[in-house]
Amino acid sequence: MDASQGDTRRRLVEARVALATLAAQRAAITRRLAEQERELDVLPEQAIHLGGLVRRRMAAGLLRESLREAFIATATLNGRSRSGRAEVLRPALIPIRPYSRNAWYVIAAGLFGGLALGLTLAGMRQAFENRVRRPADLQQAGYAVLAAIPTWTPPDADRDGADANSGLATLVEPVGAVAEGYRGLCMALQFCRPDSVVETVLVTSPQPGEGKSTTAANLAVALAGTGRRTVLVDADLRRPSLHRKLGVARRPGLADMLFEPTPEPVTMGTSVEGLDVITGGRPVATPSELLASHAFAALVSSLRERYDMVVIDAPPVLAATDAALLSALADATVLVVAAGRTRQPELSHACEVLEDVGAHVVGVVLNGADPIDALRFSDGDEAGEGAGTRRRRTARAGSAAPR
């Protein structure tokens, strides 16, 4: 009895295990069927897309073939058209030797063509080039050339701690060509106005950077070397530089004296015998008002009484109105131009500005000239050529506003 029950229970367990296995297989088959149904649902869309791609490929192939046939037909038609219009006018001859032009003819044509082109370019450059380079350029334009100062470089310009006066050729090389040029300028100023004695000289330039301050300092040194008591006034209150060139203090100077007038002008001595200097002084915001004041006119009058020569370094004419104001106090106004830098229109405009206020423009100093041109000018090769122009410019300047 017990054995029969045990056998029955065993079979019941086996049946339950088999039933669970069948249930698991049924669930797996159900999931697989669901996946297959989903794939079948997507398959029609993919089939439609694939059919569209196949149709586009077939259409592109047909289009390519039609274009190819059209191109071949067009090319064939063009070839037939050209060949149909061609006509042999004269049969070609085979040359018995190489043919070439005369070599000398080619060389001569090249030489003459190059020469003509070079002359044309040179003429155009000369027509459009308006920079002042030589004394002859100024003389041909009708300007009186007082001096041609050659290019000069201080011998110790690259040495650290160079002397303050190393930039003045009249002190470093008193017997050189540059110093001789400034001494010639002194002589020209002495005879530039036969009708009056020149005691006050204004030195200016059309634009900054043309060497007017250096010219004024060297001119003052050269004048003092002739035995005349000379005072150099730095009236370029915007960019004063004479204190550095002469190695003196900047203050007290011109601006200090104009702000706080003193009974006597405050001048500074220099290393040059007979030469005093009035530096620029304190920085000022309105230098034009100071230079146009009665105090400055009184200062210049006092300096004329105490010194034989008064040299005034003025600002550039076209950069400020100061030079035009100061020119009314000077017996002679000198314009400094830089070779290869100053343009003819700038120089002409500066002369017109000065002459409109009655300035006595006695001539032009060419700064940085070629040494050969400067030597020719100092030897008199070009000086005589400019004498007539010097008289014309001086007369025109003097007649603008007689004093």
C-alpha positions, 0 to 999 in steps of 0.5 A, spaced: 500 500 500 505 504 501 509 503 495 503 504 491 502 511 494 509 513 493 509 511 486 503 515 485 506 521 488 512 520 484 508 520 477 504 526 480 511 530 481 513 528 474 507 530 471 507 537 474 514 538 472 512 536 465 506 541 465 511 547 468 516 545 462 510 545 457 507 552 460 514 555 459 515 553 452 508 555 450 510 562 453 516 562 449 512 560 442 507 566 444 513 571 444 516 569 438 509 569 434 509 576 437 515 578 434 514 575 428 507 579 427 511 586 429 516 584 423 511 582 418 507 589 420 514 593 418 515 589 412 510 592 407 513 599 409 520 597 407 518 593 401 515 600 398 521 604 400 525 598 396 521 599 390 521 606 390 529 606 390 529 601 384 524 605 380 529 611 381 535 607 379 532 605 373 530 612 371 537 615 372 539 610 368 535 611 362 536 619 363 544 617 363 543 613 356 538 619 353 544 624 355 549 620 352 546 619 346 544 626 345 551 628 346 554 623 341 548 626 336 550 633 337 558 632 337 557 628 330 552 634 327 558 639 329 563 635 326 559 634 320 558 642 320 565 644 320 567 639 315 562 641 311 564 648 311 571 647 310 575 649 304 582 648 302 584 655 299 591 653 298 595 647 299 601 648 305 608 648 302 613 644 306 619 649 308 626 647 306 630 651 312 628 654 318 625 660 318 626 666 323 626 674 324 633 677 323 636 677 330 639 684 330 632 687 328 629 683 334 635 686 339 635 693 336 627 693 337 628 691 344 633 696 345 629 702 342 622 699 346 626 699 353 629 706 352 622 709 350 619 706 356 624 708 361 624 715 358 616 715 359 617 712 366 622 717 368 618 723 365 612 721 369 616 720 375 619 727 374 612 730 373 609 727 379 615 728 384 614 734 388 619 733 393 625 738 394 631 734 393 636 739 391 638 747 391 636 747 384 629 745 385 628 750 390 631 755 385 627 753 379 621 754 383 622 761 385 625 761 392 631 764 395 636 759 397 640 762 403 644 755 405 644 748 403 646 744 409 649 737 407 647 731 411 651 730 417 651 724 423 654 726 430 661 721 430 658 719 437 651 718 436 651 711 438 655 712 444 651 711 451 652 718 455 654 722 449 655 730 450 649 734 450 652 738 444 654 732 440 648 734 435 651 741 433 655 740 428 658 747 429 661 745 436 663 738 434 666 739 427 667 747 427 671 747 421 667 741 417 662 742 411 656 743 415 659 748 420 661 752 414 654 752 411 651 755 417 657 760 417 654 762 410 647 762 412 650 768 417 653 771 411 646 771 407 642 773 413 647 779 414 645 782 406 638 779 405 635 786 407 639 791 404 634 796 406 635 795 414 639 791 419 637 784 421 637 783 429 631 778 430 631 772 426 625 767 426 627 760 424 621 755 422 619 750 417 613 748 414 612 741 417 615 738 424 621 734 423 625 738 418 630 740 422 628 747 424 631 747 431 637 744 429 638 749 424 636 755 429 641 752 434 647 751 429 645 758 427 646 761 434 652 758 435 655 761 428 653 768 430 656 768 436 662 765 433 662 772 429 663 776 435 656 778 436 652 777 443 647 772 441 640 769 445 637 763 442 629 763 444 625 757 444 618 759 442 616 752 440 612 751 447 609 745 444 615 741 443 621 745 446 628 741 445 633 747 445 635 745 452 637 738 450 641 740 444 645 745 449 645 741 455 641 746 460 635 746 464 628 747 461 626 751 467 626 757 468 624 758 461 620 762 456 613 760 459 615 761 466 617 769 464 610 770 460 606 767 466 610 771 471 614 777 468 620 779 471 624 786 470 629 783 466 629 777 461 632 770 465 637 767 460 642 761 461 649 761 459 652 756 455 658 753 453 659 757 447 662 764 449 657 770 447 651 765 446 645 765 451 639 761 451 631 762 453 629 755 454 621 753 453 620 753 460 614 749 464 609 746 459 603 750 457 596 748 455 595 755 450 602 757 447 598 761 442 595 766 447 602 766 451 606 768 444 601 773 442 601 777 448 604 784 450 609 780 455 612 776 449 613 782 445 616 786 450 621 781 452 623 781 444 624 788 445 628 788 451 632 782 448 634 786 442 636 792 446 641 787 450 643 783 444 646 784 437 642 778 435 636 774 437 634 767 434 627 765 435 626 757 434 618 757 432 613 752 431 612 749 424 608 754 420 602 749 418 602 745 424 600 751 428 599 759 428 604 760 432 609 762 427 605 766 423 604 770 430 611 770 431 613 773 424 611 780 426 616 781 431 622 778 426 626 782 422 627 776 417 624 769 417 627 763 415 624 757 412 627 750 413 626 744 409 628 737 409 631 734 402 627 728 400 622 730 405 618 737 404 614 737 398 613 743 394 606 744 395 607 744 403 613 749 402 608 754 397 603 754 402 607 756 408 610 761 404 603 764 403 601 763 410 607 767 412 607 773 407 599 774 408 601 776 415 606 781 413 612 776 414 619 778 411 621 771 408 628 772 406 629 765 404 630 757 405 635 753 408 635 746 405 637 741 410 640 734 409 642 736 402 647 731 398 654 733 400 656 734 393 650 739 391 651 743 398 659 743 396 656 746 389 652 751 392 657 753 397 662 754 391 657 758 387 655 754 382 648 755 383 648 761 388 648 766 382 642 762 379 638 763 385 640 771 386 634 773 382 629 769 385 632 771 392 630 778 390 624 777 388 621 773 394 624 778 399 621 784 395 614 780 395 614 778 402 616 786 404 611 789 400 606 784 403 606 789 409 611 794 410 613 796 416 
